[in-house]
Amino acid sequence: MDLGAFSVSLTVKDIAASKAFYEKLGFTHKGGDQSQGWLVLKNGTTVIGLFQGMFDKNILTFNPGWDSNAQHLAEFTDVRDIQKQLQEQGITLAVAADANSSGPAHIVLEDPDGNQIMLDQHR
């Protein structure tokens, strides 16, 4: 099962302070809008998202259809197909995509320890 590009979405208290901290670790701005409370930072192949006021806890994020540079892949497994496979394996989803839709969609699940996992497809 190909889940797509991986990043960690971090909930932060002060996005400016967090951005400054991660820049000291070598991360650079790759996307997002700080005035809207979200940024995407990258260091090598490592991608993190900083989100202020959007999530309650950190999220492991996968983006079907993207590579690690947020470039569209010619071929990828649609999030609805992944959803179907997960449900067939007995995994309960906290948020499910409309199985009859197409295009952008997301699903959310939790691992046995309560860690959130989001599969967020943008096309």
Backbone atoms as SQL, in Angstrom:
CREATE TABLE atoms (id INTEGER PRIMARY KEY, chain TEXT, resi INTEGER, resn TEXT, atom TEXT, x REAL, y REAL, z REAL);
INSERT INTO atoms VALUES
  (1, 'A', 1, 'MET', 'N', 0.856, -1.171, 0.000),
  (2, 'A', 1, 'MET', 'CA', 0.000, 0.000, 0.000),
  (3, 'A', 1, 'MET', 'C', 0.905, 1.238, 0.000),
  (4, 'A', 2, 'ASP', 'N', 0.815, 2.046, -1.050),
  (5, 'A', 2, 'ASP', 'CA', 1.622, 3.256, -1.154),
  (6, 'A', 2, 'ASP', 'C', 0.829, 4.423, -0.590),
  (7, 'A', 3, 'LEU', 'N', 1.306, 5.003, 0.516),
  (8, 'A', 3, 'LEU', 'CA', 0.597, 6.073, 1.194),
  (9, 'A', 3, 'LEU', 'C', 0.987, 7.461, 0.692),
  (10, 'A', 4, 'GLY', 'N', 2.045, 7.566, -0.091),
  (11, 'A', 4, 'GLY', 'CA', 2.469, 8.853, -0.608),
  (12, 'A', 4, 'GLY', 'C', 3.533, 9.508, 0.252),
  (13, 'A', 5, 'ALA', 'N', 3.778, 10.779, 0.001),
  (14, 'A', 5, 'ALA', 'CA', 4.808, 11.543, 0.711),
  (15, 'A', 5, 'ALA', 'C', 4.474, 11.614, 2.200),
  (16, 'A', 6, 'PHE', 'N', 5.507, 11.590, 3.035),
  (17, 'A', 6, 'PHE', 'CA', 5.337, 11.605, 4.492),
  (18, 'A', 6, 'PHE', 'C', 5.828, 12.918, 5.077),
  (19, 'A', 7, 'SER', 'N', 5.087, 13.408, 6.055),
  (20, 'A', 7, 'SER', 'CA', 5.522, 14.554, 6.849),
  (21, 'A', 7, 'SER', 'C', 4.903, 14.431, 8.229),
  (22, 'A', 8, 'VAL', 'N', 5.419, 15.226, 9.138),
  (23, 'A', 8, 'VAL', 'CA', 4.848, 15.308, 10.475),
  (24, 'A', 8, 'VAL', 'C', 4.209, 16.679, 10.604),
  (25, 'A', 9, 'SER', 'N', 2.943, 16.703, 10.982),
  (26, 'A', 9, 'SER', 'CA', 2.224, 17.952, 11.199),
  (27, 'A', 9, 'SER', 'C', 2.249, 18.250, 12.689),
  (28, 'A', 10, 'LEU', 'N', 2.936, 19.323, 13.045),
  (29, 'A', 10, 'LEU', 'CA', 3.113, 19.680, 14.449),
  (30, 'A', 10, 'LEU', 'C', 2.166, 20.803, 14.848),
  (31, 'A', 11, 'THR', 'N', 1.454, 20.607, 15.937),
  (32, 'A', 11, 'THR', 'CA', 0.645, 21.686, 16.488),
  (33, 'A', 11, 'THR', 'C', 1.570, 22.553, 17.330),
  (34, 'A', 12, 'VAL', 'N', 1.572, 23.848, 17.070),
  (35, 'A', 12, 'VAL', 'CA', 2.506, 24.754, 17.741),
  (36, 'A', 12, 'VAL', 'C', 1.740, 25.882, 18.435),
  (37, 'A', 13, 'LYS', 'N', 2.345, 26.424, 19.487),
  (38, 'A', 13, 'LYS', 'CA', 1.734, 27.528, 20.239),
  (39, 'A', 13, 'LYS', 'C', 2.032, 28.881, 19.608),
  (40, 'A', 14, 'ASP', 'N', 3.245, 29.032, 19.073),
  (41, 'A', 14, 'ASP', 'CA', 3.697, 30.299, 18.485),
  (42, 'A', 14, 'ASP', 'C', 4.434, 29.966, 17.199),
  (43, 'A', 15, 'ILE', 'N', 3.763, 30.145, 16.064),
  (44, 'A', 15, 'ILE', 'CA', 4.329, 29.703, 14.793),
  (45, 'A', 15, 'ILE', 'C', 5.623, 30.439, 14.456),
  (46, 'A', 16, 'ALA', 'N', 5.734, 31.707, 14.818),
  (47, 'A', 16, 'ALA', 'CA', 6.968, 32.451, 14.533),
  (48, 'A', 16, 'ALA', 'C', 8.132, 31.878, 15.328),
  (49, 'A', 17, 'ALA', 'N', 7.913, 31.578, 16.597),
  (50, 'A', 17, 'ALA', 'CA', 8.974, 31.001, 17.438),
  (51, 'A', 17, 'ALA', 'C', 9.353, 29.614, 16.935),
  (52, 'A', 18, 'SER', 'N', 8.358, 28.822, 16.537),
  (53, 'A', 18, 'SER', 'CA', 8.640, 27.477, 16.027),
  (54, 'A', 18, 'SER', 'C', 9.393, 27.540, 14.712),
  (55, 'A', 19, 'LYS', 'N', 9.007, 28.444, 13.826),
  (56, 'A', 19, 'LYS', 'CA', 9.713, 28.605, 12.547),
  (57, 'A', 19, 'LYS', 'C', 11.170, 28.972, 12.808),
  (58, 'A', 20, 'ALA', 'N', 11.405, 29.923, 13.682),
  (59, 'A', 20, 'ALA', 'CA', 12.773, 30.342, 13.995),
  (60, 'A', 20, 'ALA', 'C', 13.583, 29.186, 14.568),
  (61, 'A', 21, 'PHE', 'N', 12.960, 28.392, 15.437),
  (62, 'A', 21, 'PHE', 'CA', 13.645, 27.241, 16.026),
  (63, 'A', 21, 'PHE', 'C', 14.042, 26.230, 14.953),
  (64, 'A', 22, 'TYR', 'N', 13.103, 25.844, 14.099),
  (65, 'A', 22, 'TYR', 'CA', 13.394, 24.825, 13.089),
  (66, 'A', 22, 'TYR', 'C', 14.357, 25.339, 12.013),
  (67, 'A', 23, 'GLU', 'N', 14.358, 26.634, 11.765),
  (68, 'A', 23, 'GLU', 'CA', 15.348, 27.192, 10.840),
  (69, 'A', 23, 'GLU', 'C', 16.757, 27.032, 11.410),
  (70, 'A', 24, 'LYS', 'N', 16.890, 27.126, 12.721),
  (71, 'A', 24, 'LYS', 'CA', 18.197, 26.906, 13.355),
  (72, 'A', 24, 'LYS', 'C', 18.654, 25.460, 13.199),
  (73, 'A', 25, 'LEU', 'N', 17.712, 24.552, 12.973),
  (74, 'A', 25, 'LEU', 'CA', 18.041, 23.147, 12.726),
  (75, 'A', 25, 'LEU', 'C', 18.270, 22.862, 11.246),
  (76, 'A', 26, 'GLY', 'N', 18.201, 23.896, 10.424),
  (77, 'A', 26, 'GLY', 'CA', 18.473, 23.737, 9.003),
  (78, 'A', 26, 'GLY', 'C', 17.248, 23.603, 8.119),
  (79, 'A', 27, 'PHE', 'N', 16.075, 23.762, 8.664),
  (80, 'A', 27, 'PHE', 'CA', 14.856, 23.688, 7.856),
  (81, 'A', 27, 'PHE', 'C', 14.647, 25.009, 7.124),
  (82, 'A', 28, 'THR', 'N', 14.095, 24.912, 5.905),
  (83, 'A', 28, 'THR', 'CA', 13.780, 26.105, 5.127),
  (84, 'A', 28, 'THR', 'C', 12.305, 26.092, 4.735),
  (85, 'A', 29, 'HIS', 'N', 11.774, 27.270, 4.526),
  (86, 'A', 29, 'HIS', 'CA', 10.362, 27.441, 4.169),
  (87, 'A', 29, 'HIS', 'C', 10.112, 26.883, 2.766),
  (88, 'A', 30, 'LYS', 'N', 9.110, 26.023, 2.643),
  (89, 'A', 30, 'LYS', 'CA', 8.761, 25.448, 1.338),
  (90, 'A', 30, 'LYS', 'C', 7.321, 25.717, 0.952),
  (91, 'A', 31, 'GLY', 'N', 6.515, 26.180, 1.886),
  (92, 'A', 31, 'GLY', 'CA', 5.121, 26.430, 1.560),
  (93, 'A', 31, 'GLY', 'C', 4.353, 26.912, 2.775),
  (94, 'A', 32, 'GLY', 'N', 3.104, 27.240, 2.525),
  (95, 'A', 32, 'GLY', 'CA', 2.246, 27.680, 3.602),
  (96, 'A', 32, 'GLY', 'C', 2.206, 29.183, 3.737),
  (97, 'A', 33, 'ASP', 'N', 1.398, 29.646, 4.684),
  (98, 'A', 33, 'ASP', 'CA', 1.194, 31.064, 4.915),
  (99, 'A', 33, 'ASP', 'C', 1.184, 31.309, 6.414),
  (100, 'A', 34, 'GLN', 'N', 2.247, 31.908, 6.909),
  (101, 'A', 34, 'GLN', 'CA', 2.379, 32.126, 8.350),
  (102, 'A', 34, 'GLN', 'C', 1.212, 32.949, 8.893),
  (103, 'A', 35, 'SER', 'N', 0.695, 33.902, 8.112),
  (104, 'A', 35, 'SER', 'CA', -0.427, 34.721, 8.576),
  (105, 'A', 35, 'SER', 'C', -1.710, 33.911, 8.732),
  (106, 'A', 36, 'GLN', 'N', -1.786, 32.779, 8.059),
  (107, 'A', 36, 'GLN', 'CA', -2.929, 31.878, 8.190),
  (108, 'A', 36, 'GLN', 'C', -2.693, 30.801, 9.242),
  (109, 'A', 37, 'GLY', 'N', -1.492, 30.776, 9.836),
  (110, 'A', 37, 'GLY', 'CA', -1.194, 29.834, 10.908),
  (111, 'A', 37, 'GLY', 'C', -0.636, 28.502, 10.463),
  (112, 'A', 38, 'TRP', 'N', -0.067, 28.446, 9.257),
  (113, 'A', 38, 'TRP', 'CA', 0.525, 27.174, 8.830),
  (114, 'A', 38, 'TRP', 'C', 1.708, 27.398, 7.903),
  (115, 'A', 39, 'LEU', 'N', 2.721, 26.547, 8.064),
  (116, 'A', 39, 'LEU', 'CA', 3.928, 26.577, 7.251),
  (117, 'A', 39, 'LEU', 'C', 4.393, 25.163, 6.971),
  (118, 'A', 40, 'VAL', 'N', 5.049, 24.981, 5.841),
  (119, 'A', 40, 'VAL', 'CA', 5.700, 23.717, 5.517),
  (120, 'A', 40, 'VAL', 'C', 7.190, 24.010, 5.434),
  (121, 'A', 41, 'LEU', 'N', 7.983, 23.233, 6.177),
  (122, 'A', 41, 'LEU', 'CA', 9.428, 23.389, 6.220),
  (123, 'A', 41, 'LEU', 'C', 10.089, 22.094, 5.787),
  (124, 'A', 42, 'LYS', 'N', 11.287, 22.231, 5.194),
  (125, 'A', 42, 'LYS', 'CA', 11.976, 21.042, 4.700),
  (126, 'A', 42, 'LYS', 'C', 13.459, 21.131, 5.017),
  (127, 'A', 43, 'ASN', 'N', 14.030, 19.982, 5.360),
  (128, 'A', 43, 'ASN', 'CA', 15.469, 19.827, 5.567),
  (129, 'A', 43, 'ASN', 'C', 15.848, 18.516, 4.896),
  (130, 'A', 44, 'GLY', 'N', 16.520, 18.595, 3.758),
  (131, 'A', 44, 'GLY', 'CA', 16.810, 17.373, 3.000),
  (132, 'A', 44, 'GLY', 'C', 15.508, 16.756, 2.544),
  (133, 'A', 45, 'THR', 'N', 15.304, 15.493, 2.891),
  (134, 'A', 45, 'THR', 'CA', 14.060, 14.811, 2.523),
  (135, 'A', 45, 'THR', 'C', 13.019, 14.852, 3.646),
  (136, 'A', 46, 'THR', 'N', 13.364, 15.518, 4.761),
  (137, 'A', 46, 'THR', 'CA', 12.459, 15.582, 5.905),
  (138, 'A', 46, 'THR', 'C', 11.542, 16.787, 5.778),
  (139, 'A', 47, 'VAL', 'N', 10.226, 16.539, 5.895),
  (140, 'A', 47, 'VAL', 'CA', 9.234, 17.598, 5.773),
  (141, 'A', 47, 'VAL', 'C', 8.419, 17.657, 7.055),
  (142, 'A', 48, 'ILE', 'N', 8.251, 18.876, 7.582),
  (143, 'A', 48, 'ILE', 'CA', 7.378, 19.093, 8.729),
  (144, 'A', 48, 'ILE', 'C', 6.413, 20.224, 8.393),
  (145, 'A', 49, 'GLY', 'N', 5.233, 20.135, 8.959),
  (146, 'A', 49, 'GLY', 'CA', 4.274, 21.224, 8.868),
  (147, 'A', 49, 'GLY', 'C', 4.096, 21.808, 10.252),
  (148, 'A', 50, 'LEU', 'N', 4.037, 23.116, 10.334),
  (149, 'A', 50, 'LEU', 'CA', 3.769, 23.803, 11.593),
  (150, 'A', 50, 'LEU', 'C', 2.361, 24.383, 11.498),
  (151, 'A', 51, 'PHE', 'N', 1.521, 24.067, 12.475),
  (152, 'A', 51, 'PHE', 'CA', 0.124, 24.486, 12.442),
  (153, 'A', 51, 'PHE', 'C', -0.259, 25.092, 13.787),
  (154, 'A', 52, 'GLN', 'N', -0.620, 26.357, 13.777),
  (155, 'A', 52, 'GLN', 'CA', -1.035, 27.039, 14.993),
  (156, 'A', 52, 'GLN', 'C', -2.552, 27.176, 14.998),
  (157, 'A', 53, 'GLY', 'N', -3.185, 26.600, 16.027),
  (158, 'A', 53, 'GLY', 'CA', -4.625, 26.731, 16.185),
  (159, 'A', 53, 'GLY', 'C', -5.471, 25.882, 15.261),
  (160, 'A', 54, 'MET', 'N', -4.896, 24.889, 14.613),
  (161, 'A', 54, 'MET', 'CA', -5.663, 24.073, 13.669),
  (162, 'A', 54, 'MET', 'C', -5.922, 22.657, 14.157),
  (163, 'A', 55, 'PHE', 'N', -5.002, 22.100, 14.932),
  (164, 'A', 55, 'PHE', 'CA', -5.118, 20.714, 15.389),
  (165, 'A', 55, 'PHE', 'C', -4.928, 20.656, 16.893),
  (166, 'A', 56, 'ASP', 'N', -5.477, 19.604, 17.501),
  (167, 'A', 56, 'ASP', 'CA', -5.313, 19.400, 18.941),
  (168, 'A', 56, 'ASP', 'C', -4.015, 18.693, 19.280),
  (169, 'A', 57, 'LYS', 'N', -3.535, 17.864, 18.349),
  (170, 'A', 57, 'LYS', 'CA', -2.302, 17.124, 18.614),
  (171, 'A', 57, 'LYS', 'C', -1.543, 16.900, 17.313),
  (172, 'A', 58, 'ASN', 'N', -0.307, 16.469, 17.440),
  (173, 'A', 58, 'ASN', 'CA', 0.537, 16.206, 16.277),
  (174, 'A', 58, 'ASN', 'C', -0.053, 15.081, 15.431),
  (175, 'A', 59, 'ILE', 'N', 0.219, 15.136, 14.130),
  (176, 'A', 59, 'ILE', 'CA', -0.359, 14.161, 13.201),
  (177, 'A', 59, 'ILE', 'C', 0.726, 13.648, 12.261),
  (178, 'A', 60, 'LEU', 'N', 0.766, 12.336, 12.055),
  (179, 'A', 60, 'LEU', 'CA', 1.579, 11.747, 10.999),
  (180, 'A', 60, 'LEU', 'C', 0.774, 11.924, 9.713),
  (181, 'A', 61, 'THR', 'N', 1.362, 12.568, 8.723),
  (182, 'A', 61, 'THR', 'CA', 0.619, 12.916, 7.514),
  (183, 'A', 61, 'THR', 'C', 1.234, 12.241, 6.290),
  (184, 'A', 62, 'PHE', 'N', 0.382, 11.674, 5.465),
  (185, 'A', 62, 'PHE', 'CA', 0.780, 11.090, 4.189),
  (186, 'A', 62, 'PHE', 'C', -0.036, 11.773, 3.099),
  (187, 'A', 63, 'ASN', 'N', 0.600, 12.033, 1.967),
  (188, 'A', 63, 'ASN', 'CA', -0.076, 12.686, 0.849),
  (189, 'A', 63, 'ASN', 'C', -0.036, 11.802, -0.389),
  (190, 'A', 64, 'PRO', 'N', -1.073, 10.975, -0.603),
  (191, 'A', 64, 'PRO', 'CA', -1.138, 10.192, -1.830),
  (192, 'A', 64, 'PRO', 'C', -1.102, 11.124, -3.042),
  (193, 'A', 65, 'GLY', 'N', -0.296, 10.768, -4.031),
  (194, 'A', 65, 'GLY', 'CA', -0.207, 11.560, -5.247),
  (195, 'A', 65, 'GLY', 'C', 0.904, 12.577, -5.255),
  (196, 'A', 66, 'TRP', 'N', 1.640, 12.700, -4.153),
  (197, 'A', 66, 'TRP', 'CA', 2.759, 13.642, -4.079),
  (198, 'A', 66, 'TRP', 'C', 4.046, 12.908, -3.795),
  (199, 'A', 67, 'ASP', 'N', 5.159, 13.472, -4.305),
  (200, 'A', 67, 'ASP', 'CA', 6.474, 13.014, -3.873),
  (201, 'A', 67, 'ASP', 'C', 6.922, 13.915, -2.719),
  (202, 'A', 68, 'SER', 'N', 8.143, 13.738, -2.235),
  (203, 'A', 68, 'SER', 'CA', 8.593, 14.484, -1.055),
  (204, 'A', 68, 'SER', 'C', 8.803, 15.976, -1.327),
  (205, 'A', 69, 'ASN', 'N', 8.693, 16.388, -2.602),
  (206, 'A', 69, 'ASN', 'CA', 8.784, 17.803, -2.951),
  (207, 'A', 69, 'ASN', 'C', 7.417, 18.385, -3.300),
  (208, 'A', 70, 'ALA', 'N', 6.351, 17.675, -2.916),
  (209, 'A', 70, 'ALA', 'CA', 4.969, 18.087, -3.190),
  (210, 'A', 70, 'ALA', 'C', 4.704, 18.217, -4.685),
  (211, 'A', 71, 'GLN', 'N', 5.407, 17.405, -5.478),
  (212, 'A', 71, 'GLN', 'CA', 5.187, 17.352, -6.921),
  (213, 'A', 71, 'GLN', 'C', 4.233, 16.192, -7.223),
  (214, 'A', 72, 'HIS', 'N', 3.346, 16.432, -8.162),
  (215, 'A', 72, 'HIS', 'CA', 2.361, 15.417, -8.508),
  (216, 'A', 72, 'HIS', 'C', 3.015, 14.190, -9.135),
  (217, 'A', 73, 'LEU', 'N', 2.575, 13.026, -8.706),
  (218, 'A', 73, 'LEU', 'CA', 3.021, 11.759, -9.286),
  (219, 'A', 73, 'LEU', 'C', 2.070, 11.374, -10.409),
  (220, 'A', 74, 'ALA', 'N', 2.603, 10.801, -11.466),
  (221, 'A', 74, 'ALA', 'CA', 1.773, 10.371, -12.596),
  (222, 'A', 74, 'ALA', 'C', 0.809, 9.269, -12.165),
  (223, 'A', 75, 'GLU', 'N', 1.304, 8.362, -11.338),
  (224, 'A', 75, 'GLU', 'CA', 0.475, 7.253, -10.847),
  (225, 'A', 75, 'GLU', 'C', 0.549, 7.197, -9.335),
  (226, 'A', 76, 'PHE', 'N', -0.585, 6.949, -8.695),
  (227, 'A', 76, 'PHE', 'CA', -0.631, 6.826, -7.243),
  (228, 'A', 76, 'PHE', 'C', -1.904, 6.092, -6.841),
  (229, 'A', 77, 'THR', 'N', -1.925, 5.619, -5.615),
  (230, 'A', 77, 'THR', 'CA', -3.106, 4.945, -5.077),
  (231, 'A', 77, 'THR', 'C', -4.032, 5.993, -4.481),
  (232, 'A', 78, 'ASP', 'N', -5.242, 6.065, -4.979),
  (233, 'A', 78, 'ASP', 'CA', -6.230, 7.028, -4.508),
  (234, 'A', 78, 'ASP', 'C', -6.576, 6.765, -3.041),
  (235, 'A', 79, 'VAL', 'N', -6.807, 7.831, -2.304),
  (236, 'A', 79, 'VAL', 'CA', -7.099, 7.714, -0.876),
  (237, 'A', 79, 'VAL', 'C', -8.343, 6.856, -0.622),
  (238, 'A', 80, 'ARG', 'N', -9.301, 6.864, -1.536),
  (239, 'A', 80, 'ARG', 'CA', -10.506, 6.033, -1.360),
  (240, 'A', 80, 'ARG', 'C', -10.182, 4.541, -1.493),
  (241, 'A', 81, 'ASP', 'N', -9.203, 4.208, -2.353),
  (242, 'A', 81, 'ASP', 'CA', -8.762, 2.815, -2.468),
  (243, 'A', 81, 'ASP', 'C', -8.018, 2.386, -1.195),
  (244, 'A', 82, 'ILE', 'N', -7.200, 3.285, -0.667),
  (245, 'A', 82, 'ILE', 'CA', -6.511, 3.000, 0.595),
  (246, 'A', 82, 'ILE', 'C', -7.539, 2.827, 1.710),
  (247, 'A', 83, 'GLN', 'N', -8.523, 3.707, 1.752),
  (248, 'A', 83, 'GLN', 'CA', -9.593, 3.619, 2.743),
  (249, 'A', 83, 'GLN', 'C', -10.276, 2.253, 2.691),
  (250, 'A', 84, 'LYS', 'N', -10.608, 1.799, 1.507),
  (251, 'A', 84, 'LYS', 'CA', -11.269, 0.503, 1.336),
  (252, 'A', 84, 'LYS', 'C', -10.391, -0.625, 1.876),
  (253, 'A', 85, 'GLN', 'N', -9.087, -0.592, 1.549),
  (254, 'A', 85, 'GLN', 'CA', -8.178, -1.629, 2.029),
  (255, 'A', 85, 'GLN', 'C', -8.086, -1.619, 3.552),
  (256, 'A', 86, 'LEU', 'N', -8.015, -0.432, 4.137),
  (257, 'A', 86, 'LEU', 'CA', -7.929, -0.325, 5.598),
  (258, 'A', 86, 'LEU', 'C', -9.198, -0.865, 6.255),
  (259, 'A', 87, 'GLN', 'N', -10.352, -0.484, 5.726),
  (260, 'A', 87, 'GLN', 'CA', -11.622, -0.948, 6.288),
  (261, 'A', 87, 'GLN', 'C', -11.776, -2.457, 6.142),
  (262, 'A', 88, 'GLU', 'N', -11.307, -3.013, 5.029),
  (263, 'A', 88, 'GLU', 'CA', -11.356, -4.469, 4.846),
  (264, 'A', 88, 'GLU', 'C', -10.491, -5.193, 5.868),
  (265, 'A', 89, 'GLN', 'N', -9.471, -4.499, 6.392),
  (266, 'A', 89, 'GLN', 'CA', -8.599, -5.076, 7.413),
  (267, 'A', 89, 'GLN', 'C', -9.112, -4.803, 8.826),
  (268, 'A', 90, 'GLY', 'N', -10.288, -4.190, 8.929),
  (269, 'A', 90, 'GLY', 'CA', -10.898, -3.949, 10.232),
  (270, 'A', 90, 'GLY', 'C', -10.441, -2.678, 10.927),
  (271, 'A', 91, 'ILE', 'N', -9.785, -1.777, 10.204),
  (272, 'A', 91, 'ILE', 'CA', -9.333, -0.517, 10.802),
  (273, 'A', 91, 'ILE', 'C', -10.477, 0.491, 10.765),
  (274, 'A', 92, 'THR', 'N', -10.767, 1.063, 11.920),
  (275, 'A', 92, 'THR', 'CA', -11.814, 2.065, 12.041),
  (276, 'A', 92, 'THR', 'C', -11.248, 3.438, 11.720),
  (277, 'A', 93, 'LEU', 'N', -11.969, 4.191, 10.906),
  (278, 'A', 93, 'LEU', 'CA', -11.540, 5.530, 10.532),
  (279, 'A', 93, 'LEU', 'C', -12.282, 6.566, 11.374),
  (280, 'A', 94, 'ALA', 'N', -11.557, 7.562, 11.864),
  (281, 'A', 94, 'ALA', 'CA', -12.180, 8.670, 12.590),
  (282, 'A', 94, 'ALA', 'C', -12.861, 9.610, 11.606),
  (283, 'A', 95, 'VAL', 'N', -12.270, 9.754, 10.417),
  (284, 'A', 95, 'VAL', 'CA', -12.831, 10.544, 9.324),
  (285, 'A', 95, 'VAL', 'C', -12.678, 9.716, 8.061),
  (286, 'A', 96, 'ALA', 'N', -13.778, 9.536, 7.345),
  (287, 'A', 96, 'ALA', 'CA', -13.744, 8.762, 6.103),
  (288, 'A', 96, 'ALA', 'C', -14.043, 9.678, 4.922),
  (289, 'A', 97, 'ALA', 'N', -13.487, 9.336, 3.777),
  (290, 'A', 97, 'ALA', 'CA', -13.779, 10.045, 2.528),
  (291, 'A', 97, 'ALA', 'C', -15.041, 9.457, 1.918),
  (292, 'A', 98, 'ASP', 'N', -15.738, 10.251, 1.140),
  (293, 'A', 98, 'ASP', 'CA', -16.896, 9.769, 0.398),
  (294, 'A', 98, 'ASP', 'C', -16.393, 8.790, -0.658),
  (295, 'A', 99, 'ALA', 'N', -16.754, 7.537, -0.519),
  (296, 'A', 99, 'ALA', 'CA', -16.257, 6.488, -1.413),
  (297, 'A', 99, 'ALA', 'C', -16.694, 6.696, -2.861),
  (298, 'A', 100, 'ASN', 'N', -17.737, 7.474, -3.077),
  (299, 'A', 100, 'ASN', 'CA', -18.251, 7.701, -4.430),
  (300, 'A', 100, 'ASN', 'C', -17.724, 8.988, -5.053),
  (301, 'A', 101, 'SER', 'N', -16.804, 9.669, -4.368),
  (302, 'A', 101, 'SER', 'CA', -16.273, 10.926, -4.878),
  (303, 'A', 101, 'SER', 'C', -14.972, 10.681, -5.623),
  (304, 'A', 102, 'SER', 'N', -14.413, 11.739, -6.172),
  (305, 'A', 102, 'SER', 'CA', -13.091, 11.679, -6.794),
  (306, 'A', 102, 'SER', 'C', -12.383, 12.990, -6.498),
  (307, 'A', 103, 'GLY', 'N', -11.069, 13.011, -6.739),
  (308, 'A', 103, 'GLY', 'CA', -10.306, 14.224, -6.498),
  (309, 'A', 103, 'GLY', 'C', -9.859, 14.351, -5.055),
  (310, 'A', 104, 'PRO', 'N', -9.652, 15.594, -4.591),
  (311, 'A', 104, 'PRO', 'CA', -9.145, 15.812, -3.235),
  (312, 'A', 104, 'PRO', 'C', -10.045, 15.186, -2.166),
  (313, 'A', 105, 'ALA', 'N', -9.404, 14.573, -1.179),
  (314, 'A', 105, 'ALA', 'CA', -10.127, 13.968, -0.058),
  (315, 'A', 105, 'ALA', 'C', -9.115, 13.590, 1.013),
  (316, 'A', 106, 'HIS', 'N', -9.605, 13.343, 2.213),
  (317, 'A', 106, 'HIS', 'CA', -8.706, 12.890, 3.272),
  (318, 'A', 106, 'HIS', 'C', -9.425, 11.913, 4.188),
  (319, 'A', 107, 'ILE', 'N', -8.604, 11.103, 4.857),
  (320, 'A', 107, 'ILE', 'CA', -9.098, 10.205, 5.888),
  (321, 'A', 107, 'ILE', 'C', -8.207, 10.378, 7.110),
  (322, 'A', 108, 'VAL', 'N', -8.771, 10.053, 8.270),
  (323, 'A', 108, 'VAL', 'CA', -8.023, 10.137, 9.522),
  (324, 'A', 108, 'VAL', 'C', -8.275, 8.861, 10.307),
  (325, 'A', 109, 'LEU', 'N', -7.200, 8.318, 10.877),
  (326, 'A', 109, 'LEU', 'CA', -7.299, 7.154, 11.740),
  (327, 'A', 109, 'LEU', 'C', -6.338, 7.322, 12.901),
  (328, 'A', 110, 'GLU', 'N', -6.437, 6.460, 13.879),
  (329, 'A', 110, 'GLU', 'CA', -5.521, 6.482, 15.014),
  (330, 'A', 110, 'GLU', 'C', -4.879, 5.122, 15.169),
  (331, 'A', 111, 'ASP', 'N', -3.602, 5.147, 15.551),
  (332, 'A', 111, 'ASP', 'CA', -2.928, 3.886, 15.842),
  (333, 'A', 111, 'ASP', 'C', -3.349, 3.421, 17.235),
  (334, 'A', 112, 'PRO', 'N', -2.921, 2.235, 17.677),
  (335, 'A', 112, 'PRO', 'CA', -3.360, 1.713, 18.977),
  (336, 'A', 112, 'PRO', 'C', -3.008, 2.602, 20.176),
  (337, 'A', 113, 'ASP', 'N', -2.053, 3.533, 19.995),
  (338, 'A', 113, 'ASP', 'CA', -1.655, 4.419, 21.086),
  (339, 'A', 113, 'ASP', 'C', -2.325, 5.787, 21.010),
  (340, 'A', 114, 'GLY', 'N', -3.234, 5.969, 20.066),
  (341, 'A', 114, 'GLY', 'CA', -3.949, 7.231, 19.947),
  (342, 'A', 114, 'GLY', 'C', -3.261, 8.273, 19.087),
  (343, 'A', 115, 'ASN', 'N', -2.164, 7.891, 18.413),
  (344, 'A', 115, 'ASN', 'CA', -1.493, 8.816, 17.498),
  (345, 'A', 115, 'ASN', 'C', -2.335, 8.965, 16.235),
  (346, 'A', 116, 'GLN', 'N', -2.581, 10.200, 15.854),
  (347, 'A', 116, 'GLN', 'CA', -3.386, 10.446, 14.663),
  (348, 'A', 116, 'GLN', 'C', -2.560, 10.295, 13.397),
  (349, 'A', 117, 'ILE', 'N', -3.203, 9.727, 12.378),
  (350, 'A', 117, 'ILE', 'CA', -2.607, 9.552, 11.055),
  (351, 'A', 117, 'ILE', 'C', -3.615, 10.103, 10.051),
  (352, 'A', 118, 'MET', 'N', -3.149, 11.010, 9.208),
  (353, 'A', 118, 'MET', 'CA', -4.017, 11.578, 8.182),
  (354, 'A', 118, 'MET', 'C', -3.443, 11.277, 6.811),
  (355, 'A', 119, 'LEU', 'N', -4.292, 10.824, 5.914),
  (356, 'A', 119, 'LEU', 'CA', -3.933, 10.675, 4.511),
  (357, 'A', 119, 'LEU', 'C', -4.690, 11.776, 3.789),
  (358, 'A', 120, 'ASP', 'N', -3.957, 12.740, 3.263),
  (359, 'A', 120, 'ASP', 'CA', -4.525, 13.971, 2.708),
  (360, 'A', 120, 'ASP', 'C', -4.150, 14.065, 1.236),
  (361, 'A', 121, 'GLN', 'N', -5.110, 13.741, 0.376),
  (362, 'A', 121, 'GLN', 'CA', -4.884, 13.740, -1.075),
  (363, 'A', 121, 'GLN', 'C', -5.339, 15.075, -1.633),
  (364, 'A', 122, 'HIS', 'N', -4.471, 15.745, -2.381),
  (365, 'A', 122, 'HIS', 'CA', -4.752, 17.090, -2.882),
  (366, 'A', 122, 'HIS', 'C', -5.263, 17.137, -4.314),
  (367, 'A', 123, 'ARG', 'N', -5.302, 16.005, -4.999),
  (368, 'A', 123, 'ARG', 'CA', -5.843, 16.021, -6.373),
  (369, 'A', 123, 'ARG', 'C', -6.578, 14.747, -6.683);
